[in-house]
Amino acid sequence: MSRTQYIKIGEVNGRWKAEIIESLLSAQGMEVQLIQDAVTHYLYKGPFDLVQIFVPDKMVLEARELLKSFDEFQLTEDDE
């Protein structure tokens, strides 16, 4: 049984922006994982904190193509 590997395709400032991107990609049939880290476990995760966006490795190119028009989306290079 093979495990799906998720690749970071980019990041945005703000959970609400990440959720819009998640909805767009999900509507295209893609699985999406959003990761938002805090400095410590005791700090509140703010609405404008950095959120990383991951998709399965087989969907990376398609997801990046769909997100090219998002000005605030910071694409991750292929080698990361």
Buried (B, 14 or more C-beta within 10 A) or exposed (E): EEEEEBBBBBBBBBBEBBBEBBEBBEEEEBEBEBEBEEEEEEEEEEEEBBBBBBBBEEBBEBBBEBBEEBEEBEBBEEEE
